[in-house]
Amino acid sequence: MLLHPNQQKISDDPHRWRVLVAGRRFGKSFLAMNEVAKIARHPNKRIFLIYPTYRQAKQVIWDEFRTRLYEKRWLKKVNETDLTFVLKNNTKISLRGADNEDSLRGISLDYAVFDEFAMISESAWTDVIRPALSDRQGGALFITTPMGQSNWAYDLYQRGQDPTETQWQSWQMRTIDGGRVTEEEIAQAQRDLDARSYEQEYLATFVTYSNRVHYSFDREHNIKVYQGEIPNLLYVGLDFNVGMMSATVFVRQGDIIHAIDEIALYSSNTFEVCDELKSRYPDKRIWVYPDPSGAARRSSAATGQTDHTILRNAGFIVKAPNSHNPIRDGINAVNSKLCSASGSRTMFFDPKCKKSIESMEKHTYKMNSSIPDKETGFDHFSDAIRYFVDYEFPVTRERTPDPYAPKRWQHKIAA
C-alpha cells in the first residue's frame, strides 16, 4: 500500500509499541491496514484489529479491507459473522469490538491494532491484549484522535515521548500532515468549529480543560531533570490517606523548588512512610509538611499517637498550621509557583515524579463547581504538594479593613 511520507515514517519505525495521535482524516485506518498486512504476509500469524464497538469495526474498515485482500488474492476464507479473514498462508485477521471484552480473550496474538483507542477501556489493553501478546512477543499499534489529558491515550502518548521507555514511540500528527485534506478545507473547518473542537479534531491537541485545578502547569516548561546534588535539607509534602500515603520530596534553592522524588504507599500508614523516607535519605535532615488534620488524626490506635507525633518521633521537623488554610489560597499558591502572572516559573518536577506530574495535569474541579474532585485519586499528590507550597510560599491577600470592626480607645492615661 502506498503511504504518505508521514505515514511511512511511522510504518518504518522499529519500536514494539507505537502510538499515533492524529487529527481526523489523517489516514489512520489506512495505516492500520498497512501495518496488519505487513505482519499478515508471514504464515500462521494471529492478528486483531480492535475498535470501540463491533458495529464500528464493521462499518469503518471491514468492506475496504476485504476488497484489498481480494485484490491481492490473499484470501482463503471470510467469516462475515465473526469478522475474520483467513489467508492462504493460514494467517487469521480478526476485527473485534472492545465493547465485548470476552471476544478478545483466550487467544495468543502476534499483533494488535487499537483504532480510536481513546474510546476503549484501558483494561482491554492491560488485562486482555497485553498478556495475549507475551508468548509470541507480539507488538501493537495504538491510533486515535485525542480526547483530553485525563484520558489514558494521553498517558500512552507520553510513554512514547519518554526517552527511558526504549520499547515505546509516539507521534502527534495534524490532519494536514496526512496529505488527504486540503488547506482550504482545514481553513473552512477552523471557521466553522469552536476553538476547542478544532484544536482536538484537526490539530490533534490534547485540549486542556477549563476545570483543571492546576491550570498553570505546562509539561514543556515545568518538567525538568534535576541535575544538582541532593542537599542536606529536604522538604516533603505529605498527604495522609488510608488508600495511598502520598509524599513529594522537594529541594529548594531560594524561591525555586524542584520535586526530585515521590513516595506512594498503598494500604499503608505513617510509620511506613517514615521508614521509607529514612531508607531513601538516611543522612538528610527532613522537614515534613503534612495535612494539618494529622495533629488530631491517630494513625495508631494501639499507641495513641497522632500522625504528627509519629513524624516528630521519627526525627522529622513537622511544619503545619494549626488549622487548614482556605483551599483556594493553597491552590493559588501552587499555580503561582508553576507560573506567576509575570510568567515566572519557580516549581519544577523531575520526570520520574510521575504521579506528582499526573496530579498537576489531571486534578480537576467537580462539574460546575469550585470544589476539587476527590473521587479520581489525583487529589492525593496534589494535596501533598499544596501543603508544602502553601506553608512556605503563601499567597498574601490585601484585606480591606472592616469599618464596623471594634476600635481600640486612643486615649492615654495621664501621668
Secondary structure as UniProt FT lines:
FT   HELIX           5..12
FT   STRAND          17..22
FT   TURN            24..25
FT   HELIX           28..40
FT   TURN            43..44
FT   STRAND          46..51
FT   HELIX           54..57
FT   HELIX           58..62
FT   HELIX           63..72
FT   STRAND          75..79
FT   TURN            80..83
FT   STRAND          84..87
FT   TURN            88..89
FT   STRAND          92..97
FT   TURN            98..99
FT   HELIX           101..104
FT   STRAND          111..115
FT   HELIX           117..119
FT   HELIX           122..123
FT   HELIX           124..129
FT   HELIX           130..132
FT   TURN            133..137
FT   STRAND          139..144
FT   TURN            149..150
FT   HELIX           152..161
FT   TURN            163..164
FT   TURN            166..167
FT   STRAND          168..173
FT   HELIX           175..178
FT   HELIX           183..192
FT   HELIX           195..201
FT   TURN            210..211
FT   TURN            213..216
FT   HELIX           219..222
FT   STRAND          233..239
FT   STRAND          244..253
FT   TURN            254..255
FT   STRAND          256..266
FT   HELIX           270..280
FT   TURN            282..283
FT   STRAND          285..290
FT   HELIX           292..295
FT   STRAND          298..300
FT   TURN            301..304
FT   STRAND          305..306
FT   HELIX           307..313
FT   TURN            314..315
FT   STRAND          317..318
FT   HELIX           327..338
FT   TURN            341..342
FT   STRAND          347..349
FT   TURN            351..352
FT   HELIX           354..362
FT   STRAND          364..365
FT   TURN            367..368
FT   HELIX           379..392
FT   TURN            403..404
//
